[in-house]
Amino acid sequence: MRPLVLALALALQVGTASATPMNLPESVRSALASARAAQKEHRNEDAVLAARVALMRSLDDPAVQSWHLAPLLRTMAEAYEQSGSAELAARAMALASRAAQAAPDRHDDLRRWYAAEAASKLRRTGALRAAREHMDLALQDLVSFLERADPEARVPAIETLLDDVRLAVDEGNRDAARASLALATFLANLYRIDLSEFDEHVTELLGLVNSEGGSATAVRVTSGGHVSRSVPQR
């Protein structure tokens, strides 16, 4: 998920063109800077501690809303992952995703990316049911989002569909995997995006979803330009 991580990093900086910057309260911004600095230097315990202290202090700060804390929780997740604690990283990222869902609509791209990252981390720990919940948040009204998104935001959004393919395969639902892959391919072609440029495992995904027999999938385009995917009922 390299493009997604890069997009997140850019989106949280002031002045990015591809996403609306998060206008964080000064107390959160300062704590986030400290936690990120520690995490980048692989001082993971310090990063987690800085995030925890800031989270506790925010309880008494009326200027801090729940979604303001999402970047802190994500930094905590990254620190846990660097230290080898995949399950703690997944739990922290799931909290970050939940917090991000309360963000204003202008941060729709960030809400989706946080949810997609949470789904990916949860999937890798085997928490498939929780991963599906966050993946559904990331994919909700995705086609409409792509229609209005900046070109820079379309690559990570389509990449989320490929992560959905992986999740569906792990869930044992190859029909859904085929549907997501068909939709990702259609949208990539529509927006002139080469899937292989940002995911070297596309060929592997094709092999995974086609390794067993399954029902055909359909991608339908309505007169308004909206796209839907369908899997025949057994």
C-alpha positions as CSV (number, residue, x, y, z in Angstrom):
1,M,0.0,0.0,0.0
2,R,2.9,2.4,-0.7
3,P,0.8,5.0,-2.7
4,L,-1.8,5.0,0.0
5,V,0.8,5.6,2.8
6,L,2.4,8.4,0.7
7,A,-0.9,10.0,0.1
8,L,-1.7,10.0,3.8
9,A,1.7,11.5,4.6
10,L,1.2,14.3,2.0
11,A,-2.4,14.9,3.0
12,L,-1.5,15.7,6.5
13,Q,0.9,18.4,5.5
14,V,-0.1,22.0,4.9
15,G,-0.6,23.0,1.3
16,T,-1.1,19.6,-0.4
17,A,-3.1,19.7,-3.6
18,S,-4.5,16.2,-3.5
19,A,-6.3,16.4,-0.2
20,T,-7.7,18.9,2.3
21,P,-5.2,19.5,5.1
22,M,-6.4,18.7,8.6
23,N,-6.6,21.8,10.6
24,L,-5.6,20.4,14.0
25,P,-5.7,22.2,17.3
26,E,-2.2,23.3,18.4
27,S,-2.1,20.9,21.3
28,V,-2.7,17.9,19.0
29,R,-0.4,19.3,16.3
30,S,2.5,19.6,18.7
31,A,2.0,16.2,20.2
32,L,1.7,14.7,16.7
33,A,5.0,16.3,15.7
34,S,6.7,14.8,18.7
35,A,5.2,11.3,18.2
36,R,6.1,11.3,14.5
37,A,9.7,12.4,15.2
38,A,10.1,9.6,17.7
39,Q,8.5,7.1,15.3
40,K,10.7,8.1,12.4
41,E,13.8,7.6,14.6
42,H,12.5,4.2,15.6
43,R,12.0,5.3,19.2
44,N,8.7,3.5,19.2
45,E,8.1,3.4,22.9
46,D,8.5,7.2,23.0
47,A,6.2,7.6,20.1
48,V,3.5,5.5,21.7
49,L,3.9,7.4,25.1
50,A,3.7,10.8,23.4
51,A,0.5,9.7,21.6
52,R,-1.0,8.3,24.8
53,V,-0.3,11.4,26.8
54,A,-1.8,13.6,24.2
55,L,-4.9,11.4,24.0
56,M,-5.4,11.6,27.8
57,R,-5.0,15.4,27.8
58,S,-7.4,15.8,25.0
59,L,-10.2,14.5,27.2
60,D,-10.2,17.9,29.1
61,D,-9.8,20.0,26.0
62,P,-13.1,21.3,24.5
63,A,-11.3,22.3,21.3
64,V,-10.3,18.8,20.5
65,Q,-12.8,16.7,18.6
66,S,-12.6,12.9,18.2
67,W,-11.5,13.1,14.5
68,H,-8.6,15.4,15.5
69,L,-7.0,12.4,17.2
70,A,-7.0,10.1,14.2
71,P,-3.4,11.1,13.1
72,L,-2.1,10.4,16.6
73,L,-3.7,7.0,16.7
74,R,-2.2,6.2,13.2
75,T,1.2,7.3,14.4
76,M,0.8,5.0,17.4
77,A,-0.2,2.2,15.0
78,E,3.0,2.8,12.9
79,A,5.1,2.7,16.1
80,Y,3.6,-0.6,17.2
81,E,4.1,-2.1,13.7
82,Q,7.8,-1.0,13.7
83,S,8.3,-2.7,17.0
84,G,6.8,-5.9,15.7
85,S,3.4,-5.7,17.4
86,A,1.1,-6.3,14.5
87,E,-2.0,-6.9,16.5
88,L,-1.6,-3.7,18.6
89,A,-0.9,-1.8,15.4
90,A,-4.1,-3.2,13.9
91,R,-6.1,-2.2,16.9
92,A,-4.7,1.3,17.0
93,M,-5.3,1.8,13.3
94,A,-8.9,0.6,13.7
95,L,-9.4,3.2,16.4
96,A,-7.8,5.8,14.0
97,S,-10.3,4.8,11.3
98,R,-13.2,5.0,13.6
99,A,-12.1,8.5,14.8
100,A,-11.6,9.6,11.2
101,Q,-15.2,8.8,10.3
102,A,-16.3,11.7,12.3
103,A,-14.3,14.2,10.2
104,P,-16.1,16.7,8.0
105,D,-17.1,15.8,4.5
106,R,-14.1,17.8,3.1
107,H,-11.9,15.0,4.5
108,D,-13.7,12.2,2.8
109,D,-10.5,11.1,1.1
110,L,-8.7,10.8,4.5
111,R,-11.6,8.9,6.0
112,R,-11.4,6.4,3.2
113,W,-7.6,6.0,3.4
114,Y,-7.7,5.5,7.2
115,A,-10.4,2.9,6.8
116,A,-8.4,1.1,4.0
117,E,-5.3,1.1,6.1
118,A,-7.1,-0.3,9.1
119,A,-8.6,-3.0,6.9
120,S,-5.2,-4.0,5.6
121,K,-3.6,-4.2,9.0
122,L,-6.6,-6.2,10.4
123,R,-6.5,-8.6,7.5
124,R,-2.8,-9.3,8.1
125,T,-3.6,-10.3,11.7
126,G,-6.4,-12.6,10.6
127,A,-9.2,-10.3,12.0
128,L,-11.3,-10.7,8.8
129,R,-14.6,-9.6,10.2
130,A,-13.2,-6.4,11.6
131,A,-11.3,-5.9,8.4
132,R,-14.5,-6.2,6.3
133,E,-16.2,-3.5,8.4
134,H,-13.4,-1.0,7.7
135,M,-13.1,-2.0,4.1
136,D,-16.8,-1.4,3.6
137,L,-16.3,2.1,5.0
138,A,-13.4,2.7,2.5
139,L,-15.4,1.5,-0.5
140,Q,-18.7,3.2,0.3
141,D,-19.8,5.3,-2.7
142,L,-16.3,4.9,-4.1
143,V,-17.4,5.4,-7.7
144,S,-19.0,8.7,-6.9
145,F,-15.9,9.7,-4.9
146,L,-13.7,9.0,-7.9
147,E,-15.9,11.1,-10.2
148,R,-15.2,14.2,-8.1
149,A,-11.7,13.4,-6.8
150,D,-8.4,15.0,-7.9
151,P,-6.4,12.7,-10.1
152,E,-3.8,12.2,-7.3
153,A,-6.5,10.7,-5.1
154,R,-7.7,8.2,-7.7
155,V,-4.7,5.9,-7.6
156,P,-4.9,5.1,-3.8
157,A,-8.7,4.8,-4.1
158,I,-8.5,2.2,-6.9
159,E,-5.7,0.5,-5.0
160,T,-8.2,0.0,-2.1
161,L,-10.2,-2.1,-4.5
162,L,-7.2,-4.4,-4.9
163,D,-6.9,-4.6,-1.2
164,D,-10.6,-5.6,-1.2
165,V,-9.7,-8.4,-3.6
166,R,-7.1,-9.7,-1.2
167,L,-9.5,-9.5,1.7
168,A,-12.2,-11.3,-0.3
169,V,-9.8,-14.1,-1.2
170,D,-8.9,-14.5,2.5
171,E,-12.6,-14.6,3.3
172,G,-13.0,-17.4,0.8
173,N,-15.3,-15.3,-1.3
174,R,-13.7,-15.6,-4.8
175,D,-16.8,-14.3,-6.5
176,A,-16.6,-11.0,-4.6
177,A,-12.8,-11.0,-5.3
178,R,-13.5,-11.3,-9.0
179,A,-16.1,-8.5,-8.8
180,S,-13.7,-6.1,-7.1
181,L,-10.9,-6.9,-9.5
182,A,-13.3,-6.3,-12.5
183,L,-14.3,-3.0,-11.1
184,A,-10.7,-2.0,-10.3
185,T,-9.7,-2.8,-13.9
186,F,-12.7,-1.0,-15.3
187,L,-12.0,2.2,-13.2
188,A,-8.3,2.1,-13.9
189,N,-9.0,2.0,-17.7
190,L,-11.6,4.7,-17.3
191,Y,-9.1,7.1,-15.6
192,R,-6.1,5.9,-17.6
193,I,-4.3,4.4,-14.7
194,D,-1.9,1.5,-15.2
195,L,-2.5,-0.9,-12.3
196,S,0.9,-2.5,-12.7
197,E,2.7,0.9,-12.1
198,F,1.7,0.9,-8.4
199,D,1.0,-2.7,-7.6
200,E,3.5,-5.3,-8.9
201,H,1.2,-8.1,-7.6
202,V,-1.7,-7.5,-10.0
203,T,-0.7,-10.7,-11.9
204,E,-0.6,-12.6,-8.6
205,L,-4.1,-11.3,-7.8
206,L,-5.4,-12.4,-11.2
207,G,-4.0,-15.9,-10.4
208,L,-5.6,-15.9,-7.0
209,V,-9.1,-15.1,-8.1
210,N,-9.0,-17.3,-11.1
211,S,-7.4,-20.3,-9.5
212,E,-10.8,-21.9,-8.8
213,G,-14.0,-22.0,-10.7
214,G,-16.6,-19.5,-9.8
215,S,-19.6,-17.5,-11.0
216,A,-19.2,-14.8,-13.6
217,T,-19.3,-11.2,-12.3
218,A,-20.8,-8.2,-14.0
219,V,-19.8,-4.5,-14.0
220,R,-22.6,-2.2,-15.1
221,V,-22.4,1.4,-16.1
222,T,-25.6,3.5,-15.7
223,S,-26.6,6.4,-18.0
224,G,-25.4,8.7,-15.3
225,G,-21.9,7.3,-15.4
226,H,-22.2,5.4,-12.1
227,V,-20.7,1.9,-12.0
228,S,-22.0,-1.1,-10.0
229,R,-20.6,-4.6,-9.6
230,S,-22.7,-7.6,-9.1
231,V,-22.2,-11.3,-8.3
232,P,-24.9,-13.8,-9.2
233,Q,-26.6,-15.4,-6.3
234,R,-26.0,-19.1,-5.8
